[in-house]
Amino acid sequence: MQGMQLAKEYFFTHGLPMIKESFMDIADRVAAGLVGPGSECYGFDDTLSRDHDWGPGFCLWLQQEDYATYGVKLDAAYRSLPPSFAGFGPRQTSPGEDGRMGVMSIRGFYQRYTGLDHPPRGLQEWLPLPDQNLGVCTNGLVFYDPANHFSDWRRHLLDYYPEDIRRKKIASRCMTMAQTGQYNFARSLKRDEPFASLYAEVQFCQGLMSMAFLLNRRYPPFYKWLHRATKDLPILGPVIYTNITTLLSTADGDEKVALIEKLCGLIIEELHRQGLSDSHSSFLLDHGPQVQAGIQDPNLRKHFTVCD
């Protein structure tokens, strides 16, 4: 059993009856689910995951007013639920990770990952939000949310970045991939610089996978799961996943260079397909300004910066 299934069954077996029996006043305003930084929230947990921060548990989210009135009592009731369920448990919580499960305010949950006490408004609030943080607070599943207070905020984030922000990030990835993969990697090999060449190779792969998520309009997970998650992307996911595996496993420098060029070519084709660039250059550095030029906001278009 994976953690998401365990959490859902645990909630409907013990959590929801507890809410309806003891907290009728807010039963139609509580939201429940499993969302956050754990591997089980992405569906990537395995037997190795069970030694820490894994086991029976779920999140309960309340609006600020209800959290102030009922938060302590509801959390105490949550903590009194059976610690083991379906043959698993009790949950082993790592130091500092107590806040992953249990009762929390909706505003506090999203503010933890976005720094905002409201859904982002406008380009200047969207721009600094890290991709992975947005992935953390929009993954997993919501099991129960009759009032939709938690889910409305979640849907706003899942609607994805404004197009100007997406273009800004894609332009930045073009520059990073060109610099690390198409330029510095081969030069580092020729100079027999093993650290520089390995660093450039890994940075290229990270930029490539980040680019794939942007082209799919999805948020990436924590780096530990980034390669695995890339495989499931509908646009270029499987081919990027497979070629990165080959790139990192081969020791042949010429093969690596050829694979990097192949992967950059696939990205350029997709940039053309999405109408982001019309450059015919095979060098991604030449596509960054093309993508940037399509940004509608003049202030955002004017400054060419590297974005997370």
N, C-alpha and C positions, 0 to 999 in steps of 0.2 A: 504494500500500500504506500502511495506517495502522500506527502504531507498535506496537499490541498484536499484530497479526498478524505483524509483523516480529520482535518479541521471542519470540513463541511458536515460530515456525519456526526462529529462531536457536538457541533452547534445545534443541529436539529434534534439530537437526542437529549442533550442536557441544557444547552444555552437558551434556546427559544422557549422551552417549557418554563425555565426559571424566570425569564422576562415576563411572560404572560401571567404567571402565577403571582409574582412578587412586585412587578413594576408595570401594572396595567396602565397607569397614568401616562407612561411614555412608550408603551409597547408599539404604538404606531409611528413613533418618531426616532426610534433607535435604528441604526444601520449596523450590519454585521458582515464580516467577510475575512479574507486573508489577503492583505496587500502590504508590501514593504520590502526590506532588504534581503530576506532569506531566500535560499535557493528553491525552497518549496513554493515560494510565490511566483517563480518562473516555471515551475514544473521540472526543474533540473535536479532535484534532490535524489540521492541514491543511498545505499547502505552506509557509505562513508559520512553522509550528512547527519546521521542520527546521533553522533557523539556530542553535539552541542546545538542549542537553539532549534531543536526539532522535537515534535511530539504533540500531544493533544493541546489545542489552544486555538484561539481566534481573536479577532479585533472587534471591539464594540465602539462605535463612533456616535457622539452626541453633539447637538448644537450647543453653543456656548452657554445659553441660559440653563438648559437641562443638565449640562455638565457641572455647572456651579451648584445646582440643587441636588442632583442625584448621583454625581460622579463617584463620590467616596463610597456610598452604600452599594451602588451597582458593582463597583470594582471589588468590594468585599464579598459580594455574592458570587462574582465570577471566580474569585480565588478559592471559594469554598466548593466549587464543582469537583467531581472526582478527578484526581491527578492522573489516573491511568484510564485508557479507553481502547477497546479492540485489541488488547494485547500489547499496547505501546504506552510508554510513559513510566514515571513522570518526566516531564520536560526538563532538560538540563539547560539552564539559562546561563549564558556567559556574562562575566562582569560588564556592567554598562549597557547590557542589552535588554533590561527589564521592560523598556518601553515598546518592544515589538508587538506584544500581545496585551489583551485586556482592554480597559476602558480608556478612551482618550477623546478629546474634543475634535470635531471635524476641522476647525480652524487650526488647532495646534498640530494636527497630523500634517496638513498640507504646508503649514508654515515651516515645519521642521525641514522640509525638502526644497521649498521654493523661497523661503525668506519673506513671503507675502502673507498677509492675513486676509487675502481675498484672491479670487481667480485673477491671473495677470490681465492687465488692461493696457493696450497700446504697445508699440514697438519697444519703448525704453524699459518696460517691465519684463517683456519676453526675452530681450536680447541677452541678459546675463544669466539666464536660467540654464544650468548644466544639463546636457542630454541625459546623463545617467541618473541624475536626481529625478527628472521627470519620468524616467523609466521605472524608478523605484516606487513612486507614488501612483502609478497607473497600471501596474502589473496585477497579477492575481485575479481574484474573483470577489464580487460582492454577493453574499448569499441572501441578504435580507435588507431591504431598504424601502419600506412602504411610503415614506414621505419624500424620497428621492433627494434629500438634502446633501448627502454625501455623494451620490451618483451624479448630481447636476454639476458639481465642481469637477468631478472626475471626467465627465463627458467634455467639459470645456477644454481640459488639458488634452484629452484624446483627439479632439478635433485638429490638433497639431499646431505647430508654429504658424504664425502669419507667413505668407509666401515670401515677403521681403526678408524675414529672418532666415527662412530656409535657404534662400538664394545666398545670403551673406555667409552662411555656414558652408554651403556647397562650394562657393568661390574659395573659401579658406582651405577646404580639403583639397581642392585642385592644386593649390600652391604647395601644400605640405607633401602631397603624394609626388608631385613633380620634383621637389627638392630632395626628398629622402630616397625615393625609389628610382626615378629616371635619371637623376644627376649624381647625387653623392654616393649612392650604393656602389655603382660601378667604379667610380673614382677611388673609393676607399679600398676596393679589391685590388686595383692596380697598384695602390701604394702599400699594399700588404698591411693594412690597418684593421686587425680583426675586431677590435671593439667598435670602431666607427662603422664598419660594414654591417656588423650584427645589429647595432643600434639603429642604423638607417633602415635595415630590412624589417625589423620589428615595428618601427614607427610607420613605415610604409603600410604594413599590414593593418595596423590600428587605424590609420587614416582611410584605407580602403574599406574596411568594414564599417567605419563611421559613415563614410560616403554612401554605402549601400543602404544603411538605415535611413539616411536623409532622402535618398531617391525613392524609398518605399514609404516615406512619411510615417516612420515608426521610431520610437525611442529605444536606444540600446541599453542592455543591461551592464552590470559591473563587469570589469575586464575579464574576470575569471570565466564568465559565461558568454563572452562576446562572440568568439568563434563558433561555438555550438549554436548560439541563437541565429547567427547569420544564415545557417543552412536552411532555416524555415522561412526566409524572406521570399516572397513571390517573384520579385524582380532581382535577377542575378544572384540570388542567395545560394543555391546549390553549386553553381559554377565557381563562385568566389570561394566558398567553403572548401571545395575540392582542390582548387589551385593553390590556396594558401597552405593546405596540408602538404602538397607536393613541394611548394617553394621552401617551406621550412625544413623539410626532410631530406632534400637533395643537397649534396656537397659540391655539385658542379656549378661553378660561378657563371659560366656562359648560359647554362640552363636557367639559373635564377634570373639573369638579366632578361632573357627571352620571355620568361613567365611574367615578369613585371611589366614588360611592354605589352604583352597580350592582355593583361588585366587592365592596364590603362586604356587600351583600345576598346575594351568592353564598356568601360565607364564613359568614354567619349561618345560611343554609339548611343548610350542611354541619355546622355546630355542632349544629343541631337533629337532623340525621340521625344523628350519632354520639352523641347523648345527652349532649352536653357543656354545653348551655344550653337553658333553656326560656323565656328572656325573649323577649318580642315586640317589643322595642325595635329600631329601625333604627340605633341608635347603638352601635357596638362597645364603647364604654366601659362600657355597662351589661351586657355579656356577660362581661367579664373576671371580676368577682366570682362570677358563676354558675359559670364553669369552675373557678375557685379553690375554690369551696365543695365540689366533688366530690372534692378531694384527701383521701385516707384518712389520711395521716400528720398528726397534729395540729400538730406543729411546723412542717412544711412548709406546711400550710394557713393557719397563723396569720399568717405574714409575706408580704406582697404585695410582691414585688420584681421588678425587670426582669432577665430572664435572657438570656444569649447564645443 
